[in-house]
Amino acid sequence: MNGELDIDSALGLEGDLAPVADAGRPLILDLAGLRFCDCAGLSLFLRVQQRARAAGGSLHLAALTPRVLRVIAAARLADVLQITASVADTLAALDEAAIAAPPLPRPGDADRAS
């Protein structure tokens, strides 16, 4: 994501991100090029995160600039939003979580348990 995330751009971006969030998979936003983010951008992150979680997925913010990270910290959202230093760190964390997760049930497993 490049440029500015404010009231003028947040609505259009939300329309782009909503179908991806609704897919129920991890959604990684590379914010290395984001120079500015206001409360409309923060609100967007929270709404997309909520949507993604409701569908069984997640939202990850990667490679935040110091300016955007300060805004998130000032709003006390650093512990609410999943933030990583880079996209590679996010992918590594998701891989570790997948390895540590219990295996998914296979078709017919319930029949064999009886």
C-alpha distances in whole Angstrom, upper triangle without the diagonal:
4,7,9,9,13,15,15,11,12,14,13,10,13,15,12,12,16,17,15,16,20,20,21,19,17,13,11,7,6,5,7,6,6,9,11,11,15,17,15,12,14,16,13,13,17,17,15,16,20,19,18,21,24,23,24,20,18,14,13,10,10,10,10,11,15,14,12,14,17,16,16,19,21,21,22,19,19,22,20,17,16,15,15,15,13,12,16,17,16,17,21,21,21,23,25,25,26,29,30,30,34,34,33,37,38,40,43,43,44,47,48,48,51
4,7,8,12,15,14,11,13,16,14,12,15,17,15,15,19,20,19,20,23,24,25,23,20,17,14,11,9,7,7,4,5,7,9,11,14,17,16,13,15,18,15,15,19,20,18,20,23,23,22,25,27,27,27,24,21,18,16,13,13,12,11,11,14,13,12,15,17,16,17,20,21,21,23,21,21,24,23,19,19,17,17,17,15,15,18,20,19,21,23,24,24,26,29,29,30,32,34,34,37,38,37,40,42,44,47,47,48,51,52,52,54
4,7,10,13,12,10,12,15,14,12,16,18,16,17,20,22,21,22,25,26,27,26,23,20,17,14,12,9,10,6,5,5,7,9,12,15,14,12,15,17,15,16,19,20,19,21,24,24,24,27,29,29,29,26,24,20,19,15,15,14,12,11,14,12,11,15,17,15,17,20,20,20,23,21,21,24,23,20,21,19,20,19,18,18,22,23,22,24,27,27,27,30,32,32,33,36,37,37,40,41,40,43,45,47,50,50,51,54,55,54,57
4,6,10,9,8,9,13,13,11,14,16,16,16,19,22,21,21,24,26,27,26,23,20,18,14,13,10,12,9,6,6,5,6,9,12,11,9,12,14,13,14,17,18,17,19,22,22,23,25,27,28,29,26,23,19,18,15,16,15,13,12,14,12,10,14,15,13,15,18,18,18,20,19,19,23,22,19,20,18,20,19,19,20,23,24,23,25,28,27,27,30,32,32,33,36,37,37,40,41,40,43,45,47,50,50,50,54,55,54,57
4,7,8,6,6,10,10,9,11,14,14,13,16,19,18,18,21,23,24,23,21,17,16,13,13,10,13,11,7,8,6,5,7,9,8,5,9,11,9,10,14,14,14,16,19,19,20,22,24,24,26,23,20,17,16,14,15,15,13,13,15,12,10,13,15,12,13,16,17,15,18,16,17,20,19,16,18,17,19,19,19,19,23,23,21,24,27,26,26,29,31,30,31,34,35,34,38,39,38,41,43,44,48,47,47,51,52,51,54
4,5,5,6,9,10,10,12,14,15,15,17,20,20,20,23,25,26,25,24,20,19,16,17,14,16,14,11,11,8,6,5,7,5,5,9,10,9,12,14,14,15,17,19,20,21,23,25,26,27,25,22,19,19,16,18,18,16,16,17,14,12,15,16,12,14,17,16,15,18,17,19,22,20,18,20,19,22,22,23,23,26,26,25,27,30,29,29,32,34,32,34,37,38,37,40,41,40,43,45,46,50,49,49,53,54,53,55
4,6,5,7,10,10,11,13,15,16,17,20,21,20,22,25,26,26,25,22,21,18,19,17,20,18,14,15,11,9,8,8,5,7,10,10,10,13,14,14,15,18,19,19,21,24,24,25,28,25,23,20,21,19,21,22,19,19,21,18,15,18,19,15,16,20,19,17,20,19,21,23,21,20,22,22,25,26,26,25,29,29,27,30,32,31,31,34,36,34,36,39,39,38,41,42,41,43,45,46,50,49,49,53,54,53,55
4,6,7,8,10,11,13,14,16,17,20,21,21,23,25,27,27,26,22,22,19,20,17,20,17,14,15,12,11,11,12,9,10,13,13,12,15,17,16,17,20,21,21,23,25,26,27,29,27,25,22,22,20,22,23,20,20,22,19,17,20,21,18,19,22,22,20,23,22,24,26,24,22,24,24,26,27,26,26,30,30,28,30,33,33,32,35,37,36,37,40,41,40,43,43,42,45,46,47,51,50,51,54,55,55,57
4,6,6,6,9,10,11,12,14,17,18,18,20,22,24,24,22,19,18,15,16,14,17,15,12,13,11,10,11,12,9,8,12,12,10,13,15,15,14,18,19,19,20,23,24,24,26,24,22,19,19,17,19,20,18,18,20,18,16,19,20,17,18,21,21,20,23,20,22,25,22,20,22,21,23,24,23,23,26,27,25,27,30,29,29,32,34,33,33,37,38,37,40,40,39,42,43,44,48,47,48,51,53,52,54
4,6,5,6,9,10,10,12,15,15,15,17,20,21,21,20,17,17,14,15,14,17,15,13,14,12,10,10,10,6,6,9,9,6,9,12,11,11,14,16,15,17,20,20,21,23,21,19,16,17,15,18,19,17,18,20,18,15,17,19,16,16,19,19,17,20,18,20,22,19,17,19,19,21,23,22,21,25,26,23,25,28,27,26,30,32,30,31,35,35,34,37,37,36,39,40,41,45,45,45,48,50,49,51
4,5,5,6,9,10,11,14,15,15,16,19,21,21,21,18,18,16,18,17,20,19,16,18,16,13,13,12,9,9,12,10,8,11,13,11,11,15,16,15,17,20,20,20,23,21,20,17,19,18,21,22,20,22,24,22,18,21,22,19,19,23,23,20,23,20,22,24,21,19,21,22,24,26,25,24,28,28,25,27,30,29,28,31,33,31,32,36,36,35,37,38,36,38,40,41,44,44,44,47,49,48,50
4,5,5,7,9,10,13,14,15,16,18,21,21,21,17,18,15,17,17,19,18,16,18,16,15,15,15,12,11,14,13,10,13,15,13,13,16,18,16,17,21,21,21,23,21,20,18,19,18,20,22,21,22,24,22,19,22,24,21,21,25,25,23,25,22,24,26,23,21,22,23,25,26,25,23,27,28,25,26,30,29,28,31,33,32,32,35,36,35,37,38,36,38,39,40,44,44,44,47,49,49,51
4,5,5,6,9,11,11,12,14,16,18,18,17,14,14,11,14,13,16,15,13,16,15,13,14,14,11,9,12,12,8,10,13,12,10,14,15,14,15,18,19,19,21,18,17,14,16,15,17,18,17,19,22,20,17,19,22,19,18,22,23,21,23,20,21,23,20,18,19,19,21,22,21,19,23,24,21,23,26,25,24,27,29,28,28,32,33,32,34,35,33,36,37,38,42,41,42,45,47,46,48
4,5,5,6,9,10,10,12,14,16,16,16,13,14,12,15,15,19,18,16,18,17,14,15,14,11,10,12,10,7,9,11,9,7,11,12,11,12,15,16,16,18,16,15,13,15,15,18,20,19,21,23,22,18,20,22,19,18,22,23,20,22,19,20,22,19,16,18,19,21,23,22,20,24,24,21,23,26,25,23,27,29,27,27,31,32,30,32,33,31,34,35,36,39,39,39,42,44,44,46
4,6,5,8,10,10,11,14,16,17,17,14,16,15,17,18,21,20,18,21,20,18,18,17,14,13,15,14,10,12,14,11,10,14,15,12,14,17,17,16,19,17,17,15,18,18,20,22,22,24,26,25,22,24,26,23,22,26,26,24,26,22,24,25,22,20,21,22,24,26,24,22,26,27,24,24,28,27,25,28,30,29,29,32,33,31,34,34,31,34,35,35,39,39,39,42,44,44,46
4,6,7,8,9,11,13,15,15,15,12,13,12,15,16,19,18,17,20,19,17,19,19,16,14,16,15,12,13,15,13,10,14,15,13,13,17,17,16,19,16,16,14,16,16,18,20,20,22,25,24,21,23,25,23,22,26,27,25,26,23,24,25,22,19,20,21,22,24,22,20,23,24,21,22,25,25,23,26,28,27,27,30,31,30,32,32,30,32,33,34,38,38,39,41,43,43,45
4,6,5,6,9,10,12,12,12,9,11,10,13,14,18,17,16,19,19,17,18,18,15,13,14,13,10,10,12,10,7,10,12,10,10,13,14,13,15,13,12,10,13,13,16,18,18,21,24,23,19,21,23,21,20,23,25,22,23,20,21,22,19,16,16,17,19,21,20,17,21,21,18,19,22,22,20,22,25,23,23,27,28,26,29,29,27,30,31,32,35,35,36,39,41,40,43
4,5,5,6,9,11,12,13,10,13,13,16,17,21,21,19,23,21,19,20,19,16,14,15,14,10,11,12,9,7,10,11,7,8,12,12,11,14,12,12,11,14,16,18,21,21,24,26,25,22,23,26,23,21,25,26,23,24,21,22,23,19,17,18,19,21,24,23,20,23,24,20,21,24,23,21,24,26,24,24,27,28,26,28,28,26,28,30,30,34,34,34,37,39,38,41
4,5,5,6,9,11,12,11,14,14,18,19,23,23,22,25,24,22,23,22,19,18,19,17,14,14,15,13,10,12,13,10,9,13,13,11,13,12,13,13,16,17,20,23,23,26,29,28,25,26,29,26,24,28,29,27,27,24,25,25,22,20,20,21,23,25,23,21,23,24,21,21,24,23,21,23,26,24,23,27,28,25,27,27,24,26,27,28,31,32,32,35,37,37,39
4,5,5,8,8,9,7,10,11,15,17,20,21,20,23,23,21,23,22,19,17,18,17,14,13,15,13,9,11,13,10,8,12,12,10,12,10,10,10,13,15,17,20,21,24,27,26,23,24,27,25,23,26,28,26,26,22,23,23,20,17,17,18,20,22,20,17,20,21,17,17,20,20,17,19,22,20,20,23,25,23,25,24,22,25,26,27,30,30,31,34,36,36,38
4,5,6,7,8,7,10,11,15,17,20,21,20,23,23,20,21,20,18,16,16,15,12,11,12,10,6,8,9,6,4,8,9,7,9,7,8,8,11,13,16,19,20,23,26,25,22,22,25,23,21,24,26,23,23,19,20,20,17,15,15,17,18,21,20,17,20,20,16,17,20,19,16,19,21,19,19,22,23,21,23,23,21,24,25,26,30,30,30,33,35,34,37
4,5,8,10,10,14,15,19,21,24,25,24,27,26,23,24,23,20,19,19,17,14,14,14,12,9,10,10,6,6,9,8,6,8,8,10,11,15,17,20,23,24,27,29,29,25,26,29,27,24,27,29,26,26,22,23,23,20,18,18,20,22,25,23,21,23,23,20,20,23,21,18,21,23,20,20,24,24,22,23,23,21,22,24,24,28,28,28,31,33,33,34
4,6,9,9,13,15,18,21,24,25,25,28,28,25,27,26,23,21,21,20,17,16,17,15,12,12,13,9,8,10,10,7,8,7,10,12,15,17,20,23,24,27,30,30,27,27,30,28,26,29,31,28,28,24,25,24,21,19,18,20,22,24,23,20,21,22,18,18,21,20,16,19,21,19,17,21,22,20,21,20,18,20,21,22,25,26,26,29,31,31,33
4,7,9,12,15,19,21,24,26,25,28,28,25,27,25,24,21,21,20,17,16,16,14,11,11,11,9,6,7,8,4,5,4,7,10,13,16,19,22,23,27,29,30,26,26,29,27,24,27,29,27,26,22,23,22,19,17,16,19,20,23,22,19,20,20,17,16,19,17,14,16,18,16,15,18,19,16,18,18,15,18,19,20,24,23,24,27,29,28,31
4,6,10,13,16,19,22,23,23,27,27,25,26,25,24,21,21,20,18,16,16,15,12,11,13,11,7,9,11,8,7,4,6,9,11,14,16,20,21,25,27,28,25,24,28,26,23,26,29,26,26,22,21,21,18,16,14,17,17,20,18,15,17,17,13,13,15,14,11,13,15,13,12,16,17,15,17,17,15,18,19,21,25,24,25,28,29,29,32
4,6,10,13,16,18,20,20,24,24,22,24,23,22,19,18,19,16,14,15,15,11,10,12,11,8,9,12,10,9,5,5,6,7,11,12,16,18,21,24,25,21,21,24,23,20,23,26,24,23,19,18,18,16,13,11,13,13,16,15,12,14,13,10,10,12,11,8,11,13,12,11,15,16,15,18,18,17,20,22,24,27,26,28,31,32,31,34
4,7,10,12,15,17,17,20,21,19,21,21,19,16,16,16,14,11,13,13,9,9,12,11,8,10,13,12,11,7,6,5,6,9,10,14,15,19,21,22,19,19,22,21,18,21,24,22,22,18,17,18,16,12,11,12,13,15,14,11,13,14,10,10,14,13,11,14,16,15,15,18,19,18,21,22,21,24,25,27,31,30,31,34,35,35,38
4,6,9,12,14,14,18,18,17,20,20,19,15,15,17,14,11,14,15,11,11,14,14,11,13,16,15,14,11,8,6,5,6,7,10,12,15,18,19,16,16,20,19,17,19,22,21,21,17,16,17,15,12,10,10,10,12,10,7,10,11,8,9,12,12,10,13,16,15,16,19,20,20,23,23,23,26,28,30,34,33,34,37,38,37,40
4,6,9,11,10,14,15,14,16,17,16,13,13,15,12,10,13,14,11,11,15,15,13,15,18,17,17,14,11,8,6,5,6,9,9,13,16,16,13,14,17,17,15,18,20,19,19,16,15,17,15,12,11,10,10,12,10,8,12,12,10,12,15,15,14,17,19,18,19,22,24,23,27,27,27,30,32,34,37,36,38,41,42,41,44
4,6,8,9,12,14,14,17,19,18,14,15,17,15,13,16,17,14,15,18,18,16,19,22,21,21,17,14,11,9,6,5,6,8,10,14,15,12,13,17,17,15,18,20,20,21,18,16,18,18,14,12,10,10,10,8,6,10,11,10,12,15,15,15,18,20,20,21,24,25,25,29,29,29,33,34,36,40,39,40,44,44,44,47
4,5,5,9,10,10,14,16,15,12,13,15,14,12,15,17,15,15,19,19,18,20,23,23,23,19,16,12,10,7,6,5,5,7,11,11,9,10,13,13,13,15,18,18,18,16,15,17,17,13,13,10,10,10,9,9,13,14,13,15,17,17,18,21,22,22,24,26,27,28,31,32,32,36,37,39,43,42,43,46,47,46,49
4,6,8,11,12,16,18,18,15,16,19,17,15,19,21,19,19,23,23,21,24,27,26,26,22,19,16,13,10,7,5,5,6,10,11,10,11,14,15,15,17,19,20,20,18,17,20,20,16,15,12,11,10,8,10,13,14,14,16,18,18,19,22,23,24,25,28,29,30,33,34,34,38,39,42,45,44,46,49,49,49,52
4,6,9,11,15,18,18,14,16,19,17,16,20,21,19,20,24,24,23,25,28,28,28,24,21,18,16,12,11,9,8,8,11,11,10,13,15,15,16,18,20,21,22,20,19,22,22,18,18,15,15,13,12,13,16,17,17,19,21,22,23,25,27,27,29,31,32,33,36,37,37,40,42,44,48,47,48,51,52,51,54
4,6,7,11,14,14,11,13,16,14,13,17,18,17,18,22,22,21,24,26,26,27,23,20,17,15,11,11,9,7,7,10,9,7,10,13,12,13,16,17,17,19,17,17,20,19,16,17,14,15,14,14,14,18,18,18,20,23,23,23,26,27,27,29,32,33,33,36,37,37,40,42,44,48,47,48,51,52,51,54
4,7,10,14,14,12,14,17,16,16,19,21,20,21,24,25,25,27,29,30,30,27,24,20,18,14,14,12,9,7,9,7,7,11,12,11,13,16,16,17,19,18,18,21,21,18,19,16,17,16,16,17,21,21,21,23,26,25,26,29,30,31,32,35,36,36,40,41,40,44,46,48,51,50,51,55,55,55,57
4,7,10,11,9,11,14,14,14,17,19,18,20,22,23,24,26,28,29,29,26,23,19,18,14,15,14,10,9,10,7,6,10,11,9,11,14,14,14,17,16,17,20,20,17,19,17,18,17,18,19,23,23,22,25,27,26,27,30,31,31,33,36,36,36,40,41,41,44,46,48,51,50,51,54,55,54,57
4,7,8,5,7,10,10,11,13,15,15,16,19,20,21,22,25,26,27,24,21,17,16,13,14,14,11,10,11,8,6,9,10,7,9,12,12,12,14,13,14,18,17,14,16,15,17,17,18,19,23,22,21,24,26,25,26,29,30,29,31,34,34,34,38,39,38,42,44,46,49,48,48,52,53,52,54
4,5,5,7,9,10,11,13,15,16,17,19,20,21,23,25,26,27,25,22,18,18,15,17,17,14,14,14,11,9,11,11,8,9,12,11,10,14,13,15,18,17,15,18,17,20,20,21,22,26,25,24,27,29,28,28,31,32,31,33,36,36,36,39,40,40,43,45,47,50,49,49,53,54,53,55
4,5,5,6,8,10,11,12,14,15,16,18,20,21,22,24,26,23,21,18,18,16,18,19,16,16,16,13,11,13,12,9,9,12,11,9,12,11,14,17,15,14,17,17,20,22,23,23,27,26,24,27,29,28,28,31,32,31,33,36,35,35,38,39,39,41,44,45,48,47,47,51,52,51,53
4,5,5,6,9,10,10,12,14,15,16,18,20,21,23,24,22,20,17,18,16,18,19,17,17,18,16,13,15,15,12,12,15,14,12,15,14,16,18,16,15,18,18,21,23,23,23,27,26,24,27,29,28,27,31,32,31,32,36,35,34,37,39,38,40,42,44,47,46,46,50,51,50,52
4,5,5,6,9,10,11,12,14,15,16,18,20,21,22,20,17,14,14,12,15,16,13,14,16,13,10,12,13,10,10,14,14,12,14,12,14,17,15,13,15,15,18,19,19,19,23,23,21,23,26,24,24,28,29,28,29,33,33,32,35,36,35,38,40,42,45,44,44,48,49,48,50
4,5,5,6,9,10,11,12,14,15,17,18,20,21,19,16,13,13,11,14,16,13,14,15,13,10,11,12,9,7,11,11,9,11,9,11,13,11,10,13,13,16,18,19,19,23,22,19,23,25,23,23,27,27,26,28,31,31,30,33,34,34,37,39,41,44,43,43,46,48,46,49
4,5,5,6,9,10,11,12,14,15,17,19,20,18,16,13,15,14,17,19,16,18,19,17,13,15,15,12,11,14,14,11,13,10,13,15,12,11,14,15,19,21,22,22,25,24,21,24,27,25,24,28,29,27,28,32,31,30,33,34,33,36,38,40,43,42,42,45,47,45,47
4,5,5,6,8,10,11,12,14,15,17,18,16,14,11,13,12,15,17,15,17,19,17,14,15,17,14,12,16,16,14,15,12,15,16,13,11,14,15,18,20,20,20,23,23,20,22,25,23,22,26,27,25,27,30,30,29,32,33,32,34,36,38,41,40,40,44,45,44,46
4,6,5,6,9,10,10,12,14,15,16,14,11,8,9,9,12,15,13,15,17,16,12,13,15,13,10,14,15,12,13,10,12,13,10,8,10,11,14,17,17,17,20,19,16,19,22,20,19,23,24,22,23,27,27,26,29,30,29,32,34,36,39,38,38,42,43,42,44
4,6,5,6,9,10,11,12,14,15,14,11,9,11,11,15,18,16,18,19,18,15,15,16,14,11,14,15,12,12,9,12,12,9,8,11,13,16,19,20,19,22,21,18,21,23,21,20,24,24,22,24,27,26,25,28,29,28,31,33,35,38,37,37,40,42,40,42
4,5,5,6,9,10,11,13,14,13,11,10,13,13,17,20,18,21,22,21,18,18,20,17,15,18,19,15,16,13,15,16,12,11,13,16,19,22,22,21,24,23,20,22,25,22,21,25,26,23,24,28,28,26,28,30,28,30,33,34,37,36,36,39,41,40,42
4,5,5,6,9,10,11,12,10,9,7,10,11,15,18,17,20,22,21,17,18,20,18,15,19,20,17,18,14,16,16,13,11,12,14,17,20,19,18,21,21,17,19,22,20,18,22,23,21,22,25,25,24,26,27,26,28,30,32,35,34,34,38,39,38,40
4,5,5,6,9,10,11,9,6,5,8,10,14,17,16,20,21,21,17,17,19,17,14,17,19,16,16,12,13,13,10,8,9,12,15,18,18,17,20,19,15,17,20,17,16,19,20,18,19,23,22,21,23,25,24,26,29,30,33,32,32,36,37,36,38
4,6,5,6,9,10,9,8,9,12,14,18,21,20,23,24,24,20,20,22,20,17,19,21,17,17,14,15,15,11,10,12,15,18,22,22,21,23,22,18,20,23,20,18,22,23,20,21,24,24,22,24,25,24,26,28,30,32,31,31,35,36,35,37
4,5,5,6,9,8,9,9,13,15,18,22,21,24,26,26,22,22,24,22,19,22,24,20,20,17,19,18,14,13,14,17,20,23,23,21,24,23,19,20,23,21,19,22,23,20,21,24,24,22,24,25,23,25,27,28,31,30,30,33,35,34,36
4,5,5,6,5,5,6,10,13,16,20,20,23,25,25,22,21,24,22,19,22,24,21,21,17,18,17,14,12,12,15,17,21,20,18,20,20,16,17,19,17,15,18,20,17,17,21,21,19,21,22,20,22,24,26,29,28,28,32,33,32,34
4,5,5,5,5,8,11,14,18,21,21,25,26,27,23,22,25,23,20,22,24,21,20,16,17,16,13,12,12,15,18,21,21,19,21,20,17,18,20,17,15,18,19,16,16,20,19,17,19,20,18,21,23,25,28,26,26,30,31,30,32
4,6,7,9,11,15,18,21,25,25,28,30,29,26,25,28,26,22,25,26,23,22,19,20,19,15,15,16,19,22,25,25,23,25,24,20,21,23,21,18,21,22,19,19,22,22,19,20,21,19,21,23,24,27,26,25,29,31,29,31
4,6,9,11,15,18,21,25,25,28,30,31,27,26,29,27,24,27,29,26,25,21,22,21,18,17,17,20,22,25,24,22,24,23,19,20,22,20,17,19,21,18,17,21,21,18,19,19,17,19,21,22,25,24,24,27,29,28,30
4,7,11,14,17,20,24,24,28,30,30,27,26,29,27,24,26,28,26,25,21,21,20,17,16,15,18,20,23,23,20,22,21,17,17,19,17,14,16,18,14,14,17,17,14,16,16,14,16,18,20,23,22,22,25,27,26,28
4,7,10,14,16,20,21,24,27,27,24,23,26,25,21,24,26,24,23,19,19,18,15,13,12,15,17,20,19,17,18,18,14,14,16,14,11,14,16,13,13,16,17,14,16,17,15,18,20,22,25,24,25,28,29,29,31
4,7,10,13,17,17,21,23,24,20,19,22,21,18,20,23,20,19,16,15,14,12,10,9,12,13,17,16,14,16,15,11,12,15,12,10,14,15,12,13,17,17,15,18,19,18,21,23,25,29,27,28,31,32,31,34
4,7,10,14,14,17,19,20,16,16,19,18,15,17,20,18,17,13,13,13,11,8,7,9,11,14,14,12,15,14,10,12,15,13,11,15,16,14,15,19,19,18,21,22,22,25,27,29,32,31,32,35,36,35,38
4,6,10,11,15,17,18,14,13,17,16,13,16,19,17,17,13,12,12,11,7,5,6,7,10,10,9,12,10,7,10,12,10,10,14,15,14,15,18,19,18,22,23,23,26,28,31,34,33,34,37,38,37,40
4,7,7,11,13,14,11,10,14,13,11,13,16,15,15,12,10,12,11,7,6,5,6,9,9,8,12,11,8,11,14,13,13,16,17,17,19,21,22,22,25,27,27,30,32,35,38,36,37,41,42,41,44
4,6,9,12,14,11,10,14,15,13,15,18,18,17,14,12,14,14,11,8,6,5,6,5,5,9,8,7,10,12,12,13,15,17,17,19,21,22,23,26,27,28,31,33,36,39,38,39,42,43,42,45
4,6,9,12,10,9,13,14,13,15,18,18,18,16,14,16,17,13,11,8,6,5,4,7,10,9,10,12,14,14,16,18,19,20,22,24,25,26,29,31,31,35,37,39,43,41,43,46,46,45,49
4,6,8,6,6,10,11,10,12,14,15,15,13,11,15,15,12,11,8,8,7,8,10,13,12,12,15,17,17,18,21,22,22,24,26,27,28,31,33,33,37,39,41,45,43,44,48,48,47,50
4,5,5,6,9,10,11,12,14,16,17,15,14,17,18,15,15,11,11,10,11,13,16,15,16,19,20,20,22,24,25,26,28,30,30,31,35,37,37,41,42,45,48,47,48,52,52,51,54
4,6,5,6,9,10,10,12,14,15,15,13,16,18,16,16,12,13,11,13,16,18,17,18,21,22,22,24,26,27,27,30,32,32,33,36,38,39,42,45,47,50,49,50,53,54,52,55
4,5,5,7,9,10,11,13,14,14,13,17,18,16,17,14,15,14,16,18,21,20,20,23,25,24,26,29,29,29,32,34,34,35,38,40,40,44,46,49,52,50,51,55,55,54,57
4,5,5,6,9,10,11,13,11,11,15,15,13,14,11,13,13,14,16,19,18,18,21,23,22,23,26,27,27,29,31,31,32,35,37,37,41,43,45,48,47,48,51,52,51,54
4,5,5,6,9,10,10,10,8,12,13,11,12,9,11,11,13,15,18,17,16,20,21,20,21,24,25,24,27,29,29,30,33,35,36,39,42,44,47,45,46,50,50,49,52
4,5,5,6,9,10,10,9,13,14,13,15,12,14,14,17,19,22,20,20,24,25,23,25,28,28,28,30,33,32,33,36,39,39,42,45,47,50,49,49,53,53,52,55
4,5,5,6,9,9,9,13,13,12,15,13,15,16,18,20,23,22,21,24,26,24,25,29,29,28,31,33,33,33,36,39,39,42,44,47,50,48,48,52,53,51,54
4,6,5,6,5,6,9,10,9,11,10,13,14,16,18,21,19,18,22,23,21,22,26,26,25,27,30,29,29,33,35,35,38,41,43,46,44,45,48,49,48,50
4,5,5,6,5,9,10,10,12,11,14,15,18,20,22,20,19,23,24,22,23,27,26,25,28,31,30,30,33,36,36,39,42,45,47,46,46,50,50,48,51
4,5,8,9,11,12,13,16,15,17,18,21,23,26,24,23,27,28,25,27,30,30,29,32,34,33,33,37,39,39,42,45,48,50,48,49,52,53,51,54
4,5,8,10,10,11,14,14,17,19,21,23,26,24,22,26,27,25,26,29,29,28,31,33,32,32,35,37,37,40,43,45,48,46,46,50,51,49,51
4,6,7,8,10,13,13,16,18,21,22,25,22,21,25,26,23,24,28,27,25,28,31,29,29,32,35,35,38,41,43,46,44,44,48,48,46,49
4,5,5,6,9,10,14,16,18,19,22,20,18,21,23,20,21,24,24,22,25,28,27,26,30,32,32,35,38,40,43,41,41,45,45,44,46
4,6,6,8,7,11,13,15,17,19,17,15,19,20,17,19,22,22,20,23,26,24,25,28,31,31,34,37,40,42,40,41,44,45,43,46
4,6,7,9,12,14,17,18,20,17,16,19,20,16,18,21,20,18,22,24,22,22,26,28,29,32,35,37,40,38,38,42,42,40,43
4,7,9,13,16,18,18,21,18,16,19,20,17,17,21,20,18,21,24,22,22,25,27,27,30,33,36,38,36,36,40,41,39,41
4,6,10,13,15,15,17,15,13,16,17,15,15,19,19,17,20,22,22,21,24,27,26,30,32,35,37,36,36,40,40,39,42
4,7,10,12,12,14,12,9,12,14,11,12,15,15,14,16,19,18,18,22,24,24,27,30,33,36,34,34,38,39,37,40
4,7,9,10,12,10,8,12,13,11,12,16,16,15,18,20,20,21,24,26,27,30,33,35,38,37,38,41,41,40,43
4,6,7,9,6,6,10,10,9,11,14,14,14,17,19,19,20,24,26,27,30,33,35,38,37,38,41,41,40,44
4,7,8,6,8,11,11,11,14,16,16,17,20,21,22,23,27,29,30,33,35,38,41,40,41,45,44,43,47
4,5,5,6,9,10,11,13,14,16,17,19,20,21,23,26,28,28,32,34,37,40,38,40,43,43,43,46
4,5,5,6,9,10,11,12,14,15,16,18,20,21,25,25,26,30,31,34,37,36,38,41,41,40,44
4,5,5,6,9,10,10,12,14,15,17,18,20,23,24,25,29,30,33,36,35,37,40,40,40,43
4,5,5,6,9,10,11,12,14,15,17,18,22,23,24,28,30,33,36,34,36,40,39,38,42
4,5,5,6,9,10,11,12,14,15,16,20,21,22,26,28,31,34,32,34,37,37,36,40
4,5,5,6,9,10,10,12,14,15,19,19,20,24,25,28,31,30,32,35,35,35,38
4,5,5,6,9,10,11,12,14,18,19,20,24,26,29,32,30,32,35,35,34,38
4,5,5,6,9,10,11,12,16,18,19,23,25,28,31,29,31,34,33,33,36
4,5,5,6,9,10,10,14,15,16,20,22,25,28,26,28,31,31,30,34
4,5,5,6,9,10,13,14,15,19,21,24,27,25,27,30,30,29,33
4,5,5,6,9,12,14,16,19,21,25,27,25,27,30,29,29,32
4,5,5,6,10,12,13,17,19,23,25,23,25,28,28,26,30
4,5,5,8,9,11,14,16,20,22,20,22,26,25,24,28
4,6,8,9,12,15,17,21,23,20,23,26,25,24,28
4,7,9,12,15,18,21,23,20,22,25,24,23,27
4,6,9,12,15,18,20,18,19,22,22,21,24
4,6,9,12,16,17,14,16,19,18,17,20
4,6,9,12,14,12,14,17,16,15,19
4,6,10,12,10,12,15,15,15,18
4,7,8,6,8,11,11,11,15
4,6,6,8,10,11,12,15
4,6,8,9,10,12,14
4,5,5,7,9,11
4,5,5,6,9
4,5,5,7
4,6,6
4,5
4
